[in-house]
């Protein structure tokens, strides 16, 4: 897994410069934020600032990078990303940014710059509002949670925002995990497309919707989604338009997981469940009740996605996006656990002693984000947790010797190896 803030930094300045059509300069700086930060400008590593100052303080310039150190941040006001900057958390140790929203259409964090990037943070919004509004720019590797009636994640009404490799989770009654509610004026308006890639959008409260679009007044919006999980208790996908003939709400899904849809109004259009490469089988999560949306072993969403434009290189945990025959649907990319014994005793051991040592080394294909562990079994004993290297004392036997079997299997959040690695050998007593 990539460490710290290194993931995504390579080529960032060139990317931002291209997006703005100007050249990056040597004045671009790295700014630092930490929960207890009090440092003045310019928010150096030694004197980190509060998050709001580091992101939108007087010293911020286009092309700056803001490193959000791990910890819990409580915002005093909504946070706006107004410059062409990267706001980058720490892979594997995400900062959690919390804000108590005070109104339905208020969001904890808003991206307002087309070349801004928000990465690797957790966002928790309490109150009626949402967690993330990405009117423009790019948000990825974000875990956003809320419980209000406003969408947890809102692609907004800007120009071509992108959201990928992220989790949007709403736990409230009448909640929306990801959605846009907008009224426009001056139609007919050109279509604005929000690009969604490898999103897990789950709403678990009563009468809730996974992905929703509710438009009026001539708005013309489209979600272009691929490899997305959408789940709600009232509908997985919903689109609503008013009587204005210029209002268009279109949800286009490809290689995604959803089942129930609700389209209301002449301008509402939703991809049919099960059409094309979409699947209707519900995903299996490690612990959805606790908000853990890593895929469980055997989930139909594993390897069921498809590569395409805007597909990210890594998943929510910083692991390679493709690890099996295909990429997975949703924010998480799950490995099928596999275990290998790299070293063990000779297949035939000759010793005078009645009991002799047997030492094993083993490994798995797991990444750190999978929380890998091992279970070992010697002969007829039960499996028990173990670490590599593991040493046992086994008996020897006369004649052709005592036969022994060692088994080890990797365990991960998604499940355990169903084909344990096995080592068979004999220990012959001599003399």
Secondary structure, DSSP 8 states (H G I E B T S, - for coil): ---BT-TTTTTHHHHHHHHHTS---TT--EEEE-TT----TT--STT-B-HHHHHHSTT--TT-EEEE-SSEEE-SS-EEE-SS-EEE--BTS-EEEEEE--STT-EEEEE--TT-EEEEEEEEEESSSEEEEESSSEEEEEEEEE-SSS-SEE--SSSS-EEEEEEEEE-STT-EEEEEEEE--S-S---EEEEEEEEEEEE-STT-EEEEEEEETT-EEEEEEES-EEE-SSEEEEEEE-S-TT-EEEEEEES-B---EEEESTTEEE--TT-TT-B-S---EEEGGGTEEEE-TT-TTTT-----TT--SB-TTS-BS--SSS--SSS-------EEEEE---SEEEESSSEEEEEEEEEES--GGG--EEEEEETTS--EEE-SSEEEEEE-BSTT-EEEEEEEEEEETTEE-SS-EEEEEEEEE--
